[in-house]
Amino acid sequence: MLAHRERLLACRLCPEMVGPVVAGPAVQSKVLLLGQAPGPHEGEIGRPFAWTAGKTLFQWLSRIDIDEDAFRGGAYMAAVCRCFPGKSAGGGDRVPTATEIENCSAWLRAEVELLEPELLIPVGKLAIAQVMPVKKLVDVVGRVHRVSLFGHSMDAVPLPHPSGASTWHRTEPGVSLLREALECLAGHSAMKSLRG
């Protein structure tokens, strides 16, 4: 995993992406979290989910007795794209292009092959869409799905994006579905090693 991480950090395939590459530690884990892409602050800090969305994500996990340090030390944290995409003309974060997603998928494929995860936690619609069709979050959040990613079968428990701009997880049915998703995570055997 260390050699993989070193190669990942050296990637410069996508000229429109804003570096540096953001990657979590080289954790050998059966739990794989898949985010969307780093925000504007994660590159400076050097780790995924290190700003506002991360605070919300780790508040959610604390509800099932998993603290931030235990999760970061025990789960492998990946993303659909590993660099900040930059801002869109409208002011929000730019959605990565299909080519950028494809370029970064090689890193994810290698991680799935190295880790052989038992549990995938896709966070946000872009991440969820990499493993299952998703038109609306209500159709996928709140339960365990059996998925295949690069030929490897695993359970997936999708979460909404913990963005401060999103109200989905703060209003019904999002509130209830998020609670059900966290209960699914709490009961999954792969998560037991992450509890302090």
Contacts in CASP RR format, 6 or more apart in sequence:
PFRMAT RR
TARGET T0000
AUTHOR 0000-0000-0000
METHOD contacts of the structure
MODEL  1
MLAHRERLLACRLCPEMVGPVVAGPAVQSKVLLLGQAPGPHEGEIGRPFA
WTAGKTLFQWLSRIDIDEDAFRGGAYMAAVCRCFPGKSAGGGDRVPTATE
IENCSAWLRAEVELLEPELLIPVGKLAIAQVMPVKKLVDVVGRVHRVSLF
GHSMDAVPLPHPSGASTWHRTEPGVSLLREALECLAGHSAMKSLRG
1 26 0 8 1.000
1 27 0 8 1.000
1 28 0 8 1.000
1 76 0 8 1.000
1 114 0 8 1.000
1 115 0 8 1.000
2 26 0 8 1.000
4 26 0 8 1.000
4 107 0 8 1.000
4 110 0 8 1.000
4 111 0 8 1.000
4 114 0 8 1.000
5 23 0 8 1.000
5 24 0 8 1.000
5 25 0 8 1.000
5 26 0 8 1.000
8 21 0 8 1.000
8 23 0 8 1.000
8 82 0 8 1.000
8 107 0 8 1.000
9 20 0 8 1.000
9 21 0 8 1.000
9 23 0 8 1.000
10 21 0 8 1.000
11 21 0 8 1.000
11 82 0 8 1.000
11 107 0 8 1.000
13 103 0 8 1.000
14 81 0 8 1.000
14 83 0 8 1.000
14 99 0 8 1.000
14 100 0 8 1.000
14 103 0 8 1.000
14 104 0 8 1.000
16 85 0 8 1.000
16 86 0 8 1.000
16 97 0 8 1.000
16 100 0 8 1.000
17 81 0 8 1.000
17 83 0 8 1.000
17 84 0 8 1.000
17 85 0 8 1.000
17 86 0 8 1.000
17 96 0 8 1.000
17 100 0 8 1.000
18 40 0 8 1.000
18 83 0 8 1.000
18 84 0 8 1.000
18 85 0 8 1.000
18 86 0 8 1.000
19 43 0 8 1.000
19 83 0 8 1.000
19 84 0 8 1.000
20 43 0 8 1.000
20 46 0 8 1.000
20 83 0 8 1.000
21 82 0 8 1.000
21 83 0 8 1.000
22 38 0 8 1.000
22 42 0 8 1.000
22 43 0 8 1.000
22 46 0 8 1.000
22 47 0 8 1.000
22 48 0 8 1.000
22 79 0 8 1.000
22 82 0 8 1.000
22 83 0 8 1.000
22 84 0 8 1.000
23 48 0 8 1.000
23 77 0 8 1.000
23 82 0 8 1.000
24 47 0 8 1.000
24 48 0 8 1.000
24 72 0 8 1.000
24 76 0 8 1.000
24 77 0 8 1.000
25 72 0 8 1.000
25 73 0 8 1.000
27 73 0 8 1.000
27 74 0 8 1.000
27 75 0 8 1.000
27 76 0 8 1.000
27 77 0 8 1.000
28 76 0 8 1.000
28 114 0 8 1.000
28 115 0 8 1.000
29 74 0 8 1.000
29 75 0 8 1.000
29 76 0 8 1.000
29 115 0 8 1.000
29 117 0 8 1.000
30 115 0 8 1.000
30 116 0 8 1.000
30 117 0 8 1.000
30 118 0 8 1.000
30 119 0 8 1.000
30 190 0 8 1.000
30 193 0 8 1.000
31 74 0 8 1.000
31 75 0 8 1.000
31 76 0 8 1.000
31 117 0 8 1.000
31 118 0 8 1.000
31 119 0 8 1.000
31 121 0 8 1.000
31 190 0 8 1.000
31 191 0 8 1.000
31 194 0 8 1.000
32 75 0 8 1.000
32 76 0 8 1.000
32 78 0 8 1.000
32 111 0 8 1.000
32 112 0 8 1.000
32 115 0 8 1.000
32 117 0 8 1.000
32 119 0 8 1.000
32 120 0 8 1.000
32 121 0 8 1.000
32 154 0 8 1.000
33 75 0 8 1.000
33 76 0 8 1.000
33 77 0 8 1.000
33 78 0 8 1.000
33 120 0 8 1.000
33 121 0 8 1.000
33 123 0 8 1.000
34 78 0 8 1.000
34 79 0 8 1.000
34 80 0 8 1.000
34 108 0 8 1.000
34 120 0 8 1.000
34 121 0 8 1.000
34 122 0 8 1.000
34 123 0 8 1.000
34 127 0 8 1.000
34 130 0 8 1.000
34 131 0 8 1.000
35 48 0 8 1.000
35 49 0 8 1.000
35 77 0 8 1.000
35 78 0 8 1.000
35 79 0 8 1.000
35 80 0 8 1.000
35 122 0 8 1.000
35 123 0 8 1.000
35 124 0 8 1.000
35 126 0 8 1.000
35 127 0 8 1.000
36 79 0 8 1.000
36 80 0 8 1.000
36 81 0 8 1.000
36 123 0 8 1.000
36 124 0 8 1.000
36 126 0 8 1.000
36 127 0 8 1.000
36 161 0 8 1.000
37 79 0 8 1.000
37 80 0 8 1.000
37 81 0 8 1.000
37 82 0 8 1.000
37 83 0 8 1.000
37 84 0 8 1.000
37 85 0 8 1.000
37 93 0 8 1.000
37 96 0 8 1.000
37 126 0 8 1.000
38 48 0 8 1.000
38 79 0 8 1.000
38 81 0 8 1.000
38 82 0 8 1.000
38 83 0 8 1.000
38 84 0 8 1.000
39 51 0 8 1.000
39 53 0 8 1.000
39 84 0 8 1.000
39 93 0 8 1.000
40 84 0 8 1.000
40 86 0 8 1.000
40 87 0 8 1.000
40 93 0 8 1.000
41 50 0 8 1.000
41 51 0 8 1.000
42 48 0 8 1.000
42 49 0 8 1.000
42 50 0 8 1.000
42 51 0 8 1.000
42 84 0 8 1.000
43 84 0 8 1.000
45 51 0 8 1.000
47 72 0 8 1.000
47 77 0 8 1.000
48 77 0 8 1.000
48 79 0 8 1.000
49 57 0 8 1.000
49 58 0 8 1.000
49 77 0 8 1.000
52 163 0 8 1.000
52 164 0 8 1.000
53 161 0 8 1.000
53 162 0 8 1.000
53 163 0 8 1.000
53 164 0 8 1.000
54 162 0 8 1.000
56 162 0 8 1.000
56 163 0 8 1.000
56 164 0 8 1.000
56 169 0 8 1.000
57 123 0 8 1.000
57 159 0 8 1.000
57 162 0 8 1.000
58 67 0 8 1.000
58 68 0 8 1.000
58 71 0 8 1.000
60 159 0 8 1.000
60 162 0 8 1.000
60 178 0 8 1.000
60 182 0 8 1.000
61 67 0 8 1.000
61 68 0 8 1.000
61 71 0 8 1.000
61 182 0 8 1.000
61 185 0 8 1.000
62 68 0 8 1.000
63 182 0 8 1.000
64 182 0 8 1.000
64 183 0 8 1.000
64 185 0 8 1.000
64 186 0 8 1.000
64 191 0 8 1.000
65 186 0 8 1.000
65 195 0 8 1.000
65 196 0 8 1.000
66 191 0 8 1.000
66 194 0 8 1.000
66 195 0 8 1.000
66 196 0 8 1.000
67 196 0 8 1.000
70 194 0 8 1.000
70 195 0 8 1.000
70 196 0 8 1.000
71 194 0 8 1.000
74 193 0 8 1.000
74 194 0 8 1.000
75 121 0 8 1.000
75 194 0 8 1.000
76 111 0 8 1.000
76 115 0 8 1.000
76 117 0 8 1.000
78 107 0 8 1.000
78 108 0 8 1.000
78 111 0 8 1.000
79 104 0 8 1.000
79 127 0 8 1.000
80 96 0 8 1.000
80 101 0 8 1.000
80 104 0 8 1.000
80 105 0 8 1.000
80 108 0 8 1.000
80 126 0 8 1.000
80 127 0 8 1.000
80 130 0 8 1.000
81 96 0 8 1.000
81 100 0 8 1.000
81 101 0 8 1.000
81 104 0 8 1.000
82 104 0 8 1.000
82 107 0 8 1.000
84 93 0 8 1.000
85 93 0 8 1.000
85 94 0 8 1.000
85 95 0 8 1.000
85 96 0 8 1.000
85 100 0 8 1.000
86 93 0 8 1.000
86 94 0 8 1.000
87 93 0 8 1.000
87 94 0 8 1.000
88 94 0 8 1.000
88 95 0 8 1.000
95 126 0 8 1.000
96 104 0 8 1.000
96 126 0 8 1.000
101 130 0 8 1.000
105 130 0 8 1.000
108 130 0 8 1.000
108 149 0 8 1.000
108 150 0 8 1.000
109 150 0 8 1.000
112 149 0 8 1.000
112 150 0 8 1.000
112 151 0 8 1.000
112 152 0 8 1.000
113 150 0 8 1.000
113 152 0 8 1.000
116 152 0 8 1.000
117 152 0 8 1.000
117 154 0 8 1.000
117 190 0 8 1.000
118 154 0 8 1.000
118 155 0 8 1.000
118 188 0 8 1.000
118 189 0 8 1.000
118 190 0 8 1.000
119 154 0 8 1.000
119 155 0 8 1.000
119 156 0 8 1.000
119 157 0 8 1.000
119 185 0 8 1.000
119 188 0 8 1.000
119 190 0 8 1.000
119 191 0 8 1.000
120 131 0 8 1.000
120 147 0 8 1.000
120 149 0 8 1.000
120 154 0 8 1.000
120 155 0 8 1.000
120 156 0 8 1.000
120 157 0 8 1.000
121 156 0 8 1.000
121 157 0 8 1.000
121 158 0 8 1.000
121 159 0 8 1.000
121 185 0 8 1.000
122 128 0 8 1.000
122 130 0 8 1.000
122 131 0 8 1.000
122 156 0 8 1.000
122 158 0 8 1.000
122 159 0 8 1.000
123 158 0 8 1.000
123 159 0 8 1.000
123 160 0 8 1.000
123 161 0 8 1.000
123 162 0 8 1.000
124 137 0 8 1.000
124 158 0 8 1.000
124 159 0 8 1.000
124 160 0 8 1.000
124 161 0 8 1.000
125 134 0 8 1.000
125 137 0 8 1.000
125 161 0 8 1.000
127 158 0 8 1.000
128 134 0 8 1.000
128 137 0 8 1.000
128 140 0 8 1.000
128 158 0 8 1.000
130 149 0 8 1.000
131 145 0 8 1.000
131 147 0 8 1.000
131 148 0 8 1.000
131 149 0 8 1.000
131 156 0 8 1.000
132 140 0 8 1.000
132 145 0 8 1.000
132 147 0 8 1.000
132 156 0 8 1.000
132 158 0 8 1.000
134 140 0 8 1.000
134 158 0 8 1.000
137 158 0 8 1.000
137 160 0 8 1.000
137 168 0 8 1.000
137 174 0 8 1.000
137 177 0 8 1.000
138 173 0 8 1.000
138 174 0 8 1.000
138 177 0 8 1.000
140 158 0 8 1.000
141 158 0 8 1.000
141 159 0 8 1.000
141 160 0 8 1.000
141 174 0 8 1.000
141 177 0 8 1.000
141 178 0 8 1.000
141 180 0 8 1.000
141 181 0 8 1.000
142 157 0 8 1.000
142 158 0 8 1.000
142 177 0 8 1.000
142 178 0 8 1.000
142 180 0 8 1.000
142 181 0 8 1.000
142 184 0 8 1.000
143 157 0 8 1.000
143 180 0 8 1.000
143 181 0 8 1.000
143 184 0 8 1.000
144 155 0 8 1.000
144 156 0 8 1.000
144 157 0 8 1.000
144 184 0 8 1.000
144 188 0 8 1.000
145 155 0 8 1.000
145 156 0 8 1.000
145 157 0 8 1.000
145 158 0 8 1.000
146 153 0 8 1.000
146 154 0 8 1.000
146 155 0 8 1.000
146 156 0 8 1.000
147 153 0 8 1.000
147 154 0 8 1.000
147 155 0 8 1.000
147 156 0 8 1.000
148 154 0 8 1.000
155 188 0 8 1.000
155 190 0 8 1.000
157 181 0 8 1.000
157 184 0 8 1.000
157 185 0 8 1.000
157 188 0 8 1.000
158 181 0 8 1.000
159 178 0 8 1.000
159 181 0 8 1.000
160 166 0 8 1.000
160 168 0 8 1.000
160 169 0 8 1.000
160 174 0 8 1.000
160 177 0 8 1.000
160 178 0 8 1.000
162 169 0 8 1.000
168 174 0 8 1.000
169 175 0 8 1.000
169 178 0 8 1.000
185 191 0 8 1.000
END
